[in-house]
Amino acid sequence: MRGPRFTEVIASLPATVPFVGPEAIERATGRAFAARIGANENVFGPSPRAVAAMAEALADTWTYGDPENHDLRMALAERHGVAPENIVIGEGIDGLLGLLVRLLVTPGTPVVTSRGGYPTFSYHVAGFGGRCVTVPYRDDDHEDLDGLAATARAVGAPLVYVANPDNPMGTWHEAEAVQHMIDTLPEDTVLCLDEAYIEFASPDTAPPLDVSDPRVIRMRTFSKAHGLAGLRVGYAIGHRNLIAAFDKVRNHFGVNKLGQVAALAALQDEDWLARTVRRVRASCDEIAAIARDCGLVPLPTATNFVAIDTGRDGAFARRVVEEMRRRGIFIRMAFGPPQDRCIRISAGRPEHLALLRQTLPLALQAAEEAMANGS
């Protein structure tokens, strides 16, 4: 038997996922993590209003969620001062990225992104046969906005991806710099501005919404500040013609009923959001202090994690991550060189940070010894 007739693109790709989840590591080791502070999750959890809304909706989960996401779209439109036609809701930003790539990318299409940037975007580009053209980060671990725009013009890319604030580095550009990049893009190039962490950033980080510009689509999520990562609810804001195109390809029942009601309730609980942001900032400050006490350099962050410069290379950072895992602490590292000299630690509860303070010096010492011994 010949088996499935895969497309040439799919046949050429390895079977992989962008991230190894902590669950897979726990299964492989037979040991649960004592602190899960590596996936940029919100350990402080969702709004009690969101939890109550889900509990109330449980008995109705025999029905599909509204395929138009009407109530949530209306609430988001009001919150952002745009029309509902300017918003599409999907299965987290990751799901929306796949749809956006599907709209704009065919085999061989050049797409511009940062080298070592968020890998799920590049994963989608590869899945549709596109060609990623990458631009190095600037020396201070910021995405190079001018370089990305110039490269898009040079290669004729229909799509450019930028995360602001950035993942994996936590750095950010102010609104003026982002707007300058937008102004220099070709008329037929779309900027995907991933703002997953925008709630943790200062108000001058995001340029004003301008849904009249068909070249910009802004993506946001309920996974981070709102603490609903497990429900997979994200949304995009853009020109109505671009947003309307998503209806041609999106999974209309992709956002589940519990996700819809929880996101709506979370959106309405501004006090809980403000409290969460304060707790995350305090936690990140503590992580930075722990890093400095260990002789490491924490990078400034506008996210819910801290990138920490180990002062060595990616091999050393990888060993530190492994030594932390052996001690029951789940963390990650940056995605590619030279940023992969950094480990990345997400905000945690006080008990998580107490374990981090105890464990990080031991992991660093073990990594130093292993590297010295060549093991």
Phi, psi and omega per residue, in radians:
M1 nan 2.412 -3.056
R2 -1.361 -0.545 -3.102
G3 1.513 -3.055 -3.059
P4 -1.070 2.547 3.060
R5 -1.645 1.373 -3.127
F6 -1.119 2.648 3.024
T7 -1.128 2.797 3.134
E8 -1.057 -0.665 3.134
V9 -1.085 -0.895 -3.100
I10 -1.138 -0.688 3.138
A11 -1.092 -0.461 -3.087
S12 -1.513 -0.156 -3.033
L13 -1.719 2.577 3.014
P14 -1.336 2.686 3.039
A15 -1.391 1.949 -3.050
T16 -2.712 2.948 2.982
V17 -2.253 2.668 -3.086
P18 -1.118 -0.510 -3.068
F19 -2.297 2.551 2.936
V20 -1.604 2.061 -3.087
G21 -1.316 2.708 3.098
P22 -1.060 -0.505 3.118
E23 -1.091 -0.715 3.126
A24 -1.112 -0.662 3.116
I25 -1.186 -0.715 3.115
E26 -1.099 -0.692 3.102
R27 -1.127 -0.713 -3.101
A28 -1.196 -0.617 -3.079
T29 -1.644 -0.284 -3.081
G30 1.222 0.426 -3.067
R31 -2.471 2.307 3.121
A32 -1.409 2.561 3.083
F33 -1.272 2.435 3.054
A34 -1.387 -0.463 3.116
A35 -2.482 2.099 -3.138
R36 -1.814 1.500 -3.056
I37 -2.240 0.838 -3.126
G38 -2.298 -0.116 -3.027
A39 -1.883 0.228 3.141
N40 1.002 0.569 3.059
E41 -1.469 2.854 3.121
N42 -1.676 1.683 -3.066
V43 -1.184 -0.216 -3.133
F44 -1.479 -0.134 2.964
G45 1.405 3.047 -3.086
P46 -1.408 2.941 3.055
S47 -1.016 2.427 3.015
P48 -0.973 -0.513 3.081
R49 -1.125 -0.678 3.127
A50 -1.173 -0.706 3.121
V51 -1.109 -0.755 3.133
A52 -1.139 -0.687 3.130
A53 -1.110 -0.696 3.101
M54 -1.154 -0.729 -3.139
A55 -1.065 -0.718 -3.141
E56 -1.169 -0.568 -3.070
A57 -1.494 -0.169 -3.042
L58 -0.976 -0.725 -3.081
A59 -1.173 -0.306 -3.115
D60 -1.755 0.212 -3.107
T61 -1.316 0.066 2.968
W62 -1.299 -0.252 3.079
T63 -1.686 2.630 3.012
Y64 -1.194 2.715 2.969
G65 -1.218 2.739 3.133
D66 -1.055 2.049 -3.090
P67 -1.139 -0.295 3.099
E68 -1.667 -0.077 -3.126
N69 0.869 0.694 -2.911
H70 -0.993 -0.955 -3.034
D71 -1.094 -0.745 -3.132
L72 -1.197 -0.700 3.089
R73 -1.062 -0.767 -3.136
M74 -1.082 -0.765 -3.136
A75 -1.139 -0.721 3.119
L76 -1.175 -0.678 3.107
A77 -1.069 -0.769 3.117
E78 -1.132 -0.730 -3.131
R79 -1.064 -0.704 -3.050
H80 -1.697 -0.036 3.102
G81 1.216 0.634 3.110
V82 -2.224 3.051 3.091
A83 -1.446 2.675 3.070
P84 -0.987 -0.498 3.134
E85 -1.191 -0.166 3.122
N86 -1.667 0.123 -3.062
I87 -2.276 2.346 2.968
V88 -2.174 2.467 -3.110
I89 -1.971 2.437 -3.099
G90 -2.592 -3.050 -3.064
E91 -1.388 1.272 -3.095
G92 1.276 2.971 3.084
I93 -1.076 -0.629 -3.125
D94 -1.014 -0.764 3.115
G95 -1.133 -0.714 3.133
L96 -1.182 -0.601 3.071
L97 -1.055 -0.741 3.124
G98 -1.084 -0.688 3.122
L99 -1.189 -0.718 3.140
L100 -1.101 -0.761 3.108
V101 -1.076 -0.730 3.123
R102 -1.045 -0.594 -3.128
L103 -1.251 -0.496 -2.928
L104 -2.096 -0.191 -2.963
V105 -2.121 2.298 3.008
T106 -2.160 2.972 -3.125
P107 -0.920 2.226 3.122
G108 1.597 -0.160 -3.109
T109 -1.146 2.252 3.070
P110 -1.347 2.348 3.113
V111 -2.287 2.387 -3.010
V112 -1.847 2.307 3.093
T113 -2.644 3.040 -3.132
S114 -1.479 2.453 3.090
R115 -1.228 2.084 -3.077
G116 1.542 0.151 3.104
G117 -1.427 -2.963 -3.028
Y118 -0.947 2.048 -2.964
P119 -1.311 -0.357 -3.119
T120 -1.118 -0.594 3.097
F121 -1.082 -0.858 3.131
S122 -1.103 -0.572 3.082
Y123 -1.042 -0.788 3.114
H124 -1.159 -0.722 3.133
V125 -1.037 -0.803 3.121
A126 -1.079 -0.651 -3.111
G127 -1.131 -0.410 3.084
F128 -1.854 0.220 3.039
G129 1.432 0.158 3.133
G130 -1.268 2.959 -3.114
R131 -2.086 1.970 3.131
C132 -1.332 2.171 3.016
V133 -1.865 2.020 -2.969
T134 -1.834 2.620 3.139
V135 -2.126 2.260 -3.123
P136 -1.117 2.675 2.969
Y137 -1.107 2.727 2.992
R138 -1.254 2.881 -3.041
D139 -1.004 -0.490 -3.108
D140 -1.636 0.393 3.023
D141 1.167 0.547 2.966
H142 -1.854 2.603 2.977
E143 -1.106 2.483 -3.074
D144 -1.552 1.583 -3.053
L145 -1.089 -0.769 3.133
D146 -1.126 -0.715 3.134
G147 -1.153 -0.673 3.106
L148 -1.125 -0.776 3.137
A149 -1.141 -0.734 3.141
A150 -1.126 -0.693 3.127
T151 -1.163 -0.684 3.100
A152 -1.056 -0.712 3.100
R153 -1.165 -0.691 -3.056
A154 -1.196 -0.670 -3.057
V155 -1.745 -0.081 -3.133
G156 1.245 0.652 -3.076
A157 -1.284 2.372 3.055
P158 -1.451 -0.138 -3.027
L159 -2.586 2.346 3.059
V160 -2.254 2.422 -3.137
Y161 -2.015 2.290 3.064
V162 -2.412 2.347 3.011
A163 -1.835 2.148 3.136
N164 -2.455 1.913 -0.036
P165 -1.073 2.782 -2.962
D166 -1.549 2.516 2.918
N167 -2.097 2.021 0.567
P168 -1.886 0.062 -2.940
M169 -1.614 -0.356 -3.134
G170 1.416 -0.060 -3.130
T171 -1.368 3.004 -3.069
W172 -2.678 2.789 2.984
H173 -1.948 2.568 3.070
E174 -1.332 2.823 -3.016
A175 -0.968 -0.669 -3.095
E176 -1.065 -0.706 3.134
A177 -1.188 -0.699 3.119
V178 -1.133 -0.746 3.135
Q179 -1.122 -0.642 3.090
H180 -1.075 -0.717 3.095
M181 -1.069 -0.797 3.131
I182 -1.004 -0.759 -3.085
D183 -1.128 -0.414 -3.090
T184 -1.697 0.002 3.138
L185 -1.319 2.602 3.029
P186 -1.057 2.761 -3.076
E187 -1.124 -0.449 -3.085
D188 -1.892 0.361 3.082
T189 -1.883 2.293 3.126
V190 -1.726 2.264 3.009
L191 -1.658 2.079 2.990
C192 -1.596 1.903 -3.106
L193 -1.766 1.793 -3.107
D194 -1.454 1.942 -3.087
E195 -2.017 0.769 -3.080
A196 -1.029 -0.518 -3.040
Y197 -1.880 0.282 -2.951
I198 -1.089 -0.509 -3.127
E199 -1.143 -0.398 -3.133
F200 -1.534 -0.169 -3.051
A201 -1.622 2.866 3.088
S202 -1.244 2.752 -3.068
P203 -1.041 -0.417 -3.097
D204 -1.511 0.237 3.130
T205 -1.472 -0.662 -3.061
A206 -1.741 2.227 3.037
P207 -1.157 2.754 3.127
P208 -1.012 2.544 3.084
L209 -1.150 2.312 3.081
D210 -2.370 1.565 -3.074
V211 -1.387 0.033 3.048
S212 -1.444 -0.218 -3.117
D213 -1.631 1.934 -3.093
P214 -1.269 -0.050 -3.083
R215 -1.592 -0.050 -3.026
V216 -2.225 2.296 2.986
I217 -2.242 2.217 -3.079
R218 -1.803 2.269 -3.113
M219 -2.025 2.311 -3.124
R220 -2.368 2.943 -2.973
T221 -2.535 2.748 2.975
F222 -1.708 0.104 -3.062
S223 -1.362 -0.567 -2.971
K224 -1.635 -1.500 -3.045
A225 -1.094 -0.564 -3.103
H226 -1.509 -0.139 3.010
G227 1.212 0.572 -3.105
L228 -2.075 0.631 -3.055
A229 -1.001 -0.645 -3.085
G230 -1.237 -0.226 -3.133
L231 -1.645 -0.310 3.088
R232 1.029 1.269 3.060
V233 -2.263 2.078 3.045
G234 -2.375 3.009 3.114
Y235 -2.629 2.770 3.117
A236 -2.194 2.549 3.134
I237 -2.109 2.256 -3.132
G238 -2.956 -3.026 3.100
H239 -1.051 2.473 -3.037
R240 -1.057 -0.540 3.129
N241 -1.202 -0.698 3.102
L242 -1.202 -0.745 3.132
I243 -1.110 -0.708 -3.138
A244 -1.072 -0.539 -3.125
A245 -1.128 -0.461 3.119
F246 -1.084 -0.525 3.137
D247 -1.157 -0.260 3.111
K248 -1.371 -0.367 -2.997
V249 -2.308 -0.231 -3.018
R250 -1.290 2.756 3.018
N251 -1.401 1.829 -2.969
H252 -1.179 -0.357 3.068
F253 -1.902 0.399 -3.040
G254 -1.258 -0.537 3.133
V255 -1.586 2.049 -3.025
N256 -1.304 2.865 -3.045
K257 -1.075 -0.763 3.137
L258 -1.118 -0.658 3.092
G259 -1.088 -0.721 -3.136
Q260 -1.094 -0.856 -3.076
V261 -1.252 -0.625 3.136
A262 -1.177 -0.757 -3.139
A263 -1.106 -0.713 3.132
L264 -1.100 -0.772 3.130
A265 -1.167 -0.702 3.124
A266 -1.097 -0.700 -3.133
L267 -1.054 -0.559 -3.075
Q268 -1.498 -0.155 -3.119
D269 -1.760 1.354 -3.089
E270 -1.218 -0.531 3.129
D271 -1.129 -0.735 3.131
W272 -1.141 -0.700 3.119
L273 -1.069 -0.807 -3.132
A274 -1.092 -0.696 3.118
R275 -1.127 -0.721 3.134
T276 -1.098 -0.765 3.136
V277 -1.052 -0.734 3.112
R278 -1.098 -0.742 -3.132
R279 -1.156 -0.686 3.128
V280 -1.134 -0.770 -3.137
R281 -1.092 -0.735 3.113
A282 -1.105 -0.704 3.123
S283 -1.132 -0.762 3.118
C284 -1.109 -0.644 3.074
D285 -1.085 -0.692 3.131
E286 -1.194 -0.708 3.088
I287 -1.056 -0.761 3.127
A288 -1.075 -0.703 3.127
A289 -1.141 -0.724 3.096
I290 -1.063 -0.741 3.120
A291 -1.075 -0.803 3.137
R292 -1.097 -0.661 3.101
D293 -1.098 -0.429 3.108
C294 -1.599 0.097 3.136
G295 1.432 0.264 -3.138
L296 -1.771 2.954 -3.088
V297 -2.041 1.897 3.074
P298 -1.390 2.412 3.086
L299 -1.446 2.580 3.014
P300 -1.021 2.542 -3.071
T301 -2.370 2.526 3.005
A302 -2.092 0.531 -3.066
T303 -2.229 -2.851 3.050
N304 -1.836 0.454 3.076
F305 -2.536 2.925 3.106
V306 -2.189 2.177 2.973
A307 -1.500 2.283 -3.035
I308 -2.122 2.094 -3.140
D309 -1.328 2.053 -3.140
T310 -1.384 -0.204 -3.101
G311 1.368 0.081 3.140
R312 -2.193 -2.752 -3.104
D313 -1.796 -3.048 -3.108
G314 -1.114 -0.576 3.137
A315 -1.114 -0.704 3.127
F316 -1.206 -0.796 3.130
A317 -1.031 -0.706 3.124
R318 -1.090 -0.665 3.130
R319 -1.198 -0.645 3.093
V320 -1.093 -0.771 3.112
V321 -1.023 -0.758 -3.137
E322 -1.144 -0.725 3.138
E323 -1.155 -0.608 3.072
M324 -1.158 -0.716 3.123
R325 -1.097 -0.696 3.115
R326 -1.072 -0.436 -3.138
R327 -1.722 0.213 3.014
G328 1.503 0.294 -3.129
I329 -2.065 2.113 -3.141
F330 -1.619 2.001 3.006
I331 -2.305 3.032 3.075
R332 -2.277 -3.054 3.121
M333 -2.364 2.970 3.116
A334 -1.131 2.828 -2.890
F335 -1.486 -0.385 -3.088
G336 -2.817 2.814 -3.108
P337 -1.237 2.627 -0.067
P338 -1.471 -0.007 3.136
Q339 -1.153 -0.324 -3.097
D340 -1.267 0.063 2.958
R341 -1.241 -0.211 -3.072
C342 -1.727 2.426 2.881
I343 -1.614 2.834 -3.045
R344 -2.339 2.143 -3.060
I345 -2.153 2.201 -3.119
S346 -1.455 2.713 3.084
A347 -0.955 2.454 -3.119
G348 -2.355 2.954 3.031
R349 -1.290 2.878 -3.114
P350 -0.924 -0.694 -3.129
E351 -1.170 -0.556 3.081
H352 -1.178 -0.742 -3.097
L353 -1.245 -0.516 3.045
A354 -1.108 -0.725 3.071
L355 -1.145 -0.677 3.120
L356 -1.080 -0.772 -3.128
R357 -1.079 -0.636 3.118
Q358 -1.296 -0.647 -2.919
T359 -1.583 -0.642 -3.042
L360 -1.020 -0.788 3.106
P361 -1.046 -0.654 3.128
L362 -1.176 -0.724 3.136
A363 -1.147 -0.692 3.115
L364 -1.115 -0.763 3.129
Q365 -1.106 -0.746 3.129
A366 -1.135 -0.663 3.119
A367 -1.161 -0.714 3.097
E368 -1.055 -0.777 -3.123
E369 -1.161 -0.705 3.135
A370 -1.122 -0.749 3.138
M371 -1.150 -0.657 3.136
A372 -1.167 -0.563 -3.135
N373 -1.525 -0.076 3.133
G374 1.280 0.369 -3.122
S375 -1.766 nan nan
